């Protein structure tokens, strides 16, 4: 289950992901970046422009969007 992160945790995770990308591990980079909670405004735009399936099937951490928009916001 995705969990919230402090700003420092988000930054540290992002830095680790960038190090993986620099080392050629694109899959590891992508996995770590998806573990960082997507900001609610970006999740809303992605839902509207790209679609719900992108968010559901992409493994994105949507905990902050759920906190702001409600637990069933993707299906509304």
Backbone as CSV, one residue per row, in Angstrom:
resi,resn,N_x,N_y,N_z,CA_x,CA_y,CA_z,C_x,C_y,C_z
1,UNK,0.850,-1.180,0.000,0.000,0.000,0.000,0.893,1.240,0.000
2,UNK,0.645,2.159,-0.907,1.447,3.391,-0.931,1.304,4.169,0.371
3,UNK,2.326,4.902,0.709,2.268,5.696,1.926,2.768,7.103,1.654
4,UNK,2.430,7.990,2.584,2.862,9.366,2.428,4.364,9.458,2.682
5,UNK,4.948,10.535,2.208,6.379,10.777,2.391,6.567,12.233,2.774
6,UNK,7.569,12.480,3.572,7.946,13.860,3.853,8.673,14.406,2.628
7,UNK,8.853,15.717,2.595,9.597,16.326,1.495,10.995,15.731,1.410
8,UNK,11.654,15.567,2.551,13.014,15.012,2.563,13.038,13.575,2.036
9,UNK,12.015,12.792,2.363,11.944,11.420,1.855,11.731,11.413,0.341
10,UNK,10.888,12.325,-0.146,10.667,12.434,-1.592,11.967,12.804,-2.300
11,UNK,12.690,13.761,-1.733,13.948,14.195,-2.320,14.976,13.069,-2.322
12,UNK,15.089,12.352,-1.205,16.043,11.250,-1.117,15.700,10.141,-2.111
13,UNK,14.417,9.830,-2.250,13.996,8.806,-3.197,14.284,9.240,-4.626
14,UNK,14.010,10.500,-4.912,14.294,11.042,-6.235,15.789,10.974,-6.549
15,UNK,16.615,11.316,-5.579,18.066,11.249,-5.774,18.531,9.815,-6.027
16,UNK,17.959,8.855,-5.291,18.303,7.444,-5.512,17.879,7.005,-6.911
17,UNK,16.691,7.457,-7.319,16.197,7.108,-8.648,17.118,7.667,-9.724
18,UNK,17.551,8.894,-9.566,18.453,9.515,-10.550,19.788,8.782,-10.609
19,UNK,20.260,8.308,-9.468,21.503,7.536,-9.454,21.322,6.228,-10.229
20,UNK,20.155,5.603,-10.083,19.880,4.382,-10.848,19.839,4.676,-12.335
21,UNK,19.214,5.781,-12.717,19.154,6.159,-14.128,20.553,6.415,-14.679
22,UNK,21.375,7.114,-13.895,22.757,7.369,-14.309,23.540,6.076,-14.489
23,UNK,23.170,5.056,-13.715,23.846,3.758,-13.805,23.246,2.880,-14.905
24,UNK,22.235,3.411,-15.605,21.638,2.658,-16.699,20.447,1.798,-16.318
25,UNK,19.975,1.916,-15.083,18.841,1.107,-14.615,17.554,1.911,-14.764
26,UNK,17.010,1.912,-15.971,15.782,2.676,-16.237,14.582,2.090,-15.512
27,UNK,14.541,0.779,-15.379,13.429,0.131,-14.697,13.425,0.489,-13.212
28,UNK,14.596,0.464,-12.587,14.705,0.846,-11.181,14.343,2.307,-10.964
29,UNK,14.800,3.147,-11.898,14.463,4.572,-11.844,12.945,4.762,-11.890
30,UNK,12.312,4.123,-12.843,10.873,4.255,-13.012,10.119,3.754,-11.788
31,UNK,10.555,2.619,-11.251,9.896,2.056,-10.071,9.974,3.009,-8.890
32,UNK,11.147,3.564,-8.651,11.300,4.489,-7.527,10.521,5.780,-7.731
33,UNK,10.529,6.305,-8.939,9.807,7.546,-9.199,8.299,7.357,-9.023
34,UNK,7.779,6.192,-9.395,6.346,5.924,-9.202,5.998,5.733,-7.739
35,UNK,6.986,5.450,-6.898,6.718,5.270,-5.469,6.545,6.607,-4.744
36,UNK,7.012,7.690,-5.355,6.843,9.024,-4.773,5.399,9.452,-5.027
37,UNK,4.684,9.906,-4.002,3.284,10.309,-4.214,3.166,11.375,-5.308
38,UNK,2.278,11.102,-6.263,2.018,12.063,-7.321,1.227,13.234,-6.726
39,UNK,1.659,14.458,-6.985,0.905,15.605,-6.484,-0.537,15.565,-7.004
40,UNK,-1.497,15.914,-6.161,-2.901,15.839,-6.573,-3.218,16.573,-7.867
41,UNK,-2.636,17.756,-8.066,-2.955,18.491,-9.293,-2.468,17.745,-10.537
42,UNK,-1.335,17.047,-10.441,-0.847,16.264,-11.578,-1.701,15.021,-11.804
43,UNK,-2.130,14.400,-10.709,-2.991,13.227,-10.822,-4.313,13.597,-11.495
44,UNK,-4.851,14.741,-11.146,-6.107,15.199,-11.747,-5.929,15.455,-13.239
45,UNK,-4.846,16.105,-13.613,-4.570,16.375,-15.026,-4.351,15.062,-15.781
46,UNK,-3.596,14.140,-15.184,-3.352,12.845,-15.834,-4.659,12.091,-16.043
47,UNK,-5.536,12.122,-15.052,-6.835,11.458,-15.182,-7.617,12.048,-16.348
48,UNK,-7.642,13.368,-16.446,-8.417,14.040,-17.487,-7.800,13.901,-18.874
49,UNK,-6.482,14.010,-18.969,-5.822,14.050,-20.274,-5.341,12.697,-20.789
50,UNK,-4.897,11.832,-19.873,-4.323,10.553,-20.287,-5.285,9.400,-20.014
51,UNK,-6.008,9.483,-18.912,-7.008,8.474,-18.593,-6.739,7.726,-17.301
52,UNK,-7.800,7.176,-16.778,-7.763,6.440,-15.514,-6.857,5.217,-15.602
53,UNK,-6.896,4.525,-16.727,-6.083,3.306,-16.882,-4.596,3.582,-16.702
54,UNK,-4.140,4.728,-17.185,-2.734,5.119,-17.016,-2.367,5.168,-15.537
55,UNK,-3.247,5.731,-14.739,-2.966,5.860,-13.308,-3.092,4.528,-12.582
56,UNK,-4.116,3.784,-12.903,-4.347,2.504,-12.217,-3.280,1.477,-12.598
57,UNK,-3.033,1.320,-13.880,-2.107,0.288,-14.358,-0.640,0.690,-14.235
58,UNK,-0.384,1.982,-14.033,0.993,2.460,-13.970,1.671,2.272,-12.628
59,UNK,0.907,1.897,-11.619,1.500,1.672,-10.305,1.893,2.946,-9.577
60,UNK,1.256,4.054,-9.937,1.579,5.340,-9.311,1.103,5.386,-7.873
61,UNK,1.827,6.092,-7.042,1.434,6.327,-5.649,0.480,7.515,-5.669
62,UNK,-0.806,7.247,-5.437,-1.847,8.265,-5.518,-2.416,8.639,-4.157
63,UNK,-1.660,8.360,-3.110,-2.169,8.579,-1.758,-2.510,10.046,-1.477
64,UNK,-1.730,10.982,-2.023,-2.017,12.395,-1.785,-3.261,12.835,-2.547
65,UNK,-3.466,12.300,-3.742,-4.678,12.609,-4.510,-5.902,12.028,-3.812
66,UNK,-5.787,10.823,-3.272,-6.897,10.221,-2.540,-7.233,11.030,-1.301
67,UNK,-6.224,11.546,-0.626,-6.461,12.367,0.571,-7.178,13.668,0.208
68,UNK,-6.832,14.226,-0.953,-7.443,15.502,-1.354,-8.806,15.340,-2.019
69,UNK,-8.939,14.322,-2.889,-10.152,14.186,-3.688,-11.113,13.108,-3.189
70,UNK,-10.682,12.281,-2.255,-11.511,11.187,-1.760,-11.051,9.865,-2.344
71,UNK,-11.388,8.798,-1.647,-10.868,7.476,-2.004,-11.343,6.993,-3.374
72,UNK,-12.524,7.378,-3.805,-13.072,6.889,-5.081,-12.946,7.925,-6.200
73,UNK,-12.028,8.850,-6.098,-11.934,9.948,-7.058,-11.641,9.480,-8.474
74,UNK,-10.963,8.353,-8.620,-10.635,7.876,-9.974,-11.871,7.394,-10.729
75,UNK,-12.848,6.881,-10.028,-14.018,6.318,-10.684,-15.188,7.302,-10.776
76,UNK,-15.014,8.496,-10.265,-16.088,9.508,-10.321,-16.083,10.215,-11.646
